[in-house]
Every structure is written in structure tokens, then in C-alpha cells.
Amino acid sequence: MKTSTSSVRILRKQEAANLLPPVSVSDNKSSRGKSLILAGSSDYPGAGVLAAKAALRMGSGYAIVGQRNISLSAWDHPDVIPRDLARIPWQDIEFDAVLLGPGFGVNDFTSEIINGLISKEKKVILDADALTVVAQEKIFPLPPEWIATPHTGELSRLLDWSSDKINQNRVAAVITAQKKLGCVVLLKGHRTLVASANSLSTIATGNSALAKSGTGDVLAGVMVALLAQKMNPAEAALLAAYIHGATANMWVQKGNDSLSMMASDVIDLVPKVLFHLRKIRTV
């Protein structure tokens, strides 16, 4: 199937600026949203930390990291609220939006949470291990308000397409995935694509500096913060991708080699990207 790219909307700087959540003098940590991040494990302890720090940089009032037998400490990461899911069920945690999957494990526990969220929650992002579980157990269609964030390999498993087939026509792949999964789909990679039931968009930012482990966790953290701040899913996914890409552009513009960027550098540059966007916001 061949699909033209001519109908793909491109999110540019001014529109991205206008999508930013507003800032009010009456804001407090609760009004900025509570992001629940079910990510990380003893095998991948950094995944939850990266996503949580990104969520905080994106404005979330709270970043709560939930893991079973939690591997991170509030002493080491005082900005993050740790919750041990072996003692506190996720259902007992108050949150406005949830991210599930990065470094969390491909197992029955992840599956149980996905199925539990389906009947209760609208603001959900599935990433990484959660997408592998969805593919293995064929847990779809998903609620239309949810966001799935596959890279090519994960989409290959979801669609049962080869990676080559996806790379030859990413537009057709993301449209097919959206129809199959039923939710918003963000396909990572060069010129990230975001497909919803009635829109198809891409971004004008990003470069190869983002080809590093952990940068996807950061993207997901930015996105869950936007959902927690009451953005609609398609716009939250698109704006998160734009900001994520803009940090890579800024990294290179500051005279750094694209091979050297790390996920923590992405987090550090988010405030600068937001500052430049906020200056031109017109709504």
C-alpha cells in the first residue's frame, strides 16, 4: 500500500508554541497535574527516572514512579515520588495521566495493568515493554484516547510487518497501526509521525543526535506531563515529539557533535526549548 505524504500536516514552531499549556499565577502543583510513571525495574533502573525528570521539566506538578520492588530511592532522586507496587496497588495511587512500559518488563504484571487500565482510564501512554505485551497478547483495539509510541521494531511486532516494509512507507504503516490499535499512534524515527482517527501529522524538528538509549523514555515523560495538564492526546503526542526534536536541534546548534548527546542532555535542554517557544506564543 502506498500513501502520499502530501496530506501529512507539519507542526511548525509557531503552532507548537500556541499548543503549550498556559501558565497562570494561580497554578499549584495539583493544577499542573500528577503523572504516574510505571517504568523501570532492577534491570533498567534509569528508565523510570528519565521519564519522571522529563515529566517534571515539562511542567507536571508531581512525577510518581511506580515499580514492583522499587529500585530507586527518594534520597538519590528527591524530585521524584517512588511507590512500591508490591505494597501499594497502582489503583490506590492518585494520578491524572499514566505512562506504562519503559524498562518495566514483558510479563504478566504488565499485562494485568494494561487490562486494568482499559476499563478505567482515558489518559494512558503505552511505550516499550507495554507495546510488546500488547503485540504478544493481541490486546487491541485500545481506547481511542490512549497513545501508543512504537519504534520500527515494536511496530513490526504489532503489525506483523517487516522493518523494511515499515521503513519503505512509514505513512502507510502508521495509518494501518492506528486503525488496528484504535488509539493515537506515534511512530518514532526520522520525521516522527502521529496518527489519530482523523489526523496525520509530523514535525519539523529532530536529528540523529536522538539515536541513543533513554531518549524514548524522555519523550514519553514529556508526553505524559502534557496529558496530565489536560492536553488532548493527538496534540500532546505531537507537541512532545516537536519539543523532543527541538532539543536535538539545539544541541547541535550549540556546537556539540550529534554523536555525543545523551538522554539526560535532552532533559536539560527542555527548559530552553520551552523558553523560546513561550516567547512567541500568541494564544
N, C-alpha and C positions, 0 to 999 in steps of 0.2 A: 504494500500500500504506500503510495506516495502522497504526501500532503504538502502544499505550498507553504513557505514561510512568510508569504506576503501578508497574511491575515494575522500574524503574531504581533501583538501590541508590545512596544518597547517602553519600559518605565525609565524616564529620564530624570535629571536632577531636580527640576522644579516640582514635578509631580511627586517625586519621592519626598521632598521637603514638606509638601502640603499633606502628605499622609501621616506625618509624625503625630504621635499622641500629643494633645495640648498640655501645656504646663500651667498650673493655676497656683496662686498664692495660698489657696485653701487646701492644697494637696496634703495628704499624710500618707504614712506607709501602707495603710489599708486601702486607701483610694487608688494607690499605684499598683495594686494587685498582688496576689500571693501565687507564686509559681511553684508548683510541686514538680520536682525533677527526680524521676525514678530511673536513675542512671548510675553506672559504676558498680564495681564489685572488688573483691580482693584481687582478682586477676587484672582488672582495669580500673584502679582507684582514681585515676585522673579524669575519667570521662565525666563523672558527676560534678567534680569541682570545676572543670572548664565550662560546662553548661551553666552551672549556677552563677559563676562570676560573670559570664556573658549576660545572663538574665538581669543581674543587678546593674551592670553597666547600661543596659537598655532601659532601665527605669523601674523594674519590678520592685515593689516595696519589700517583699520577702522572697527569698530563694530557699526552699526547703528540699534537702536532698534525702530521699528515702532509699535505703538498701536493706536487704536481709543480712543480718550480722554485719552491720555497717563498718566500713573500712576507713572512714575519715573522722577526724576529730575537730571539734569546735575550737580547741586550743590552737590547732595548726591553721584553721580556716575560720576565723571568728565572724566573718561576714555571712557565713552560711549556717543554716539551721539543720543539723543532722537528725534523722529519725530512723531508728532501727525497726525495720518492718517485721523482724522476728518477734518484736514485743508490741509494736503499735501497728495495727492494720492500716493500710492506706485509706480505707474508708473512714477512719476516725480522724484523718488529718484534714483541716480546713484549707481549701485552695480555690483559686479562680480559673486556673488552667493547668494542664498536666502534660509533661513530656515523658515518654516511656521508651527506653531501648538502648541508648548508648552504653556499651560495656556492661549491660545488665544481665546478659546470659540468655542463651537459647534453651529454654527449659519449661517445665510445666508451670512454674511460678509466673513467668512472663505471660504465658497463655491464659492463666487464670485471671490475671489483672486485665488483659485485653478484653476478655469476655465479660468481666465485671464492669468495665468502663462503658461497654457498648450500650447497656441498658440505662445508664445513669448520667453520663457526662457528654457534653457537646464540645467543650474546648479541649481537644486532645491532639497531641502530635505523636505519631509513631515513627521511630527512627531506628536504624541499625538493627540490633538483635530482635526488636519487636517486629520489624518487617520480615525477617527470616522466619519467625514463628508464624506470621500471617500467611506467608507463602507455603510453608510446610503443612499447616493445618487448614489451609484454604478458608481463612476467616474473612470472608467478604461476601456481599458488599459491606462496607463500613458506613457509619453515619456520614451524611453529606457535609457536616460541619467539620469533620476531622481533617487533619493534614497528614499525608504520608510523604516522607522525604528520602526516596531511594537514590543511591548512585547507580551506575550502569549495572554492576554485578547484582545488586539487590533487585533491580527492576527485571533483570534477566530471569531470576527465580520466580518473581511474581507473575510474569507474562509467559514464562517458558519460551522465551526468545533467546537467541544467541546474543552475546555482547556486540558482535559485528553487526547484526541486524539492527540493533538499537542505535548504534553509532552512525549507521548509514542514514537513518531517518529518525532523529530524536523527536521531531514534532509528532510523527505518527505514533511513536512509542508512548509518549506522554498522554496523548489523546486516548489511546487504547487503554492505558493504565487507569486513567480517570473513569472511563466507562466501566471497567471491570471492578475497580475498588469502590467506586461511587462517591469518593471524597475528593478533596483538593489534593493534587499530586504535584510535588516539587521535585523535578528531575535535576539532580546536581550535575556539575560538569561545566565545560566551556559553554557560556551563554545559557545559564540555568533557565529552565522553563517551568512555568507554573500554570497548571490547567485546572479549571473548575468546570462545573456543568455548563456554564455559559460564557467562559472567557479563556483566552490563551495568551500568556504574556511572557516576556523575557526581560532582561536587564541590560544596561549599557555599562556595567562595571565588572571588574574582576580580571584576574590574570593567573598565570601559572604559579605565583607565589603561594596560592592556597592549596597546592598539591602537597599536603603534609598532614600526618596523623593528628587528629584532635580538632582540626578546623571545622569538621562537620558537627562536632559536639558544640562548638561555639555558635555556629549558625542556628542550631536547634535551640540553644539557650536564648539567643536574641529573639527568636520567633515565639517561644512560649511566653516571654515577657510582654510581647505585643498583644498576644491573645489575652493575657491577664489584665491588660489595660484596655480591653473591650474592643479591639480591632476585629473586623470580620476576617475569617480565615484566609481567603484568597489574597486580600491586601496585606495581611500580616506576613504571609509567606513571601510575597513579592518584595515588600519593603525590607524584610530581614535579609533576603538574598542581595538586594541592592546595597545595603549597608555593609554586609559581609564582603562583597566585591570591592566596595569603595575603600575598605581598609587595605586591601592588597594594592590598589592603585596608589594610595597614599604612601605605602611602604616603599614602593619603587621610586615614586616622585621625590622622596626624601633622600635618595641616593643609596638605598640598600639593594643588594643583589636579591633577585627573586628566589634564589635557592635557599636563602637564609631565614625566611620568615617562619615563625613558629606559631602554634595556636595561641599561646599567651600573648604574642605580639598583636594578633587580631583583636583580642580583648582590650589591650592597652590603647589601640587606635580607635575603638568605637566612640569614645567621648569626643575626639577631634572631628570625626565624620559627622556626628550629631550636631556639634557646634556650628560647622559650616552649613549644614542643611537648615538648622534652626534660624540662621541669619537671613535666609531668603524665603522663609515660609510666609505665605500670603493669606492663609485662611485661619 
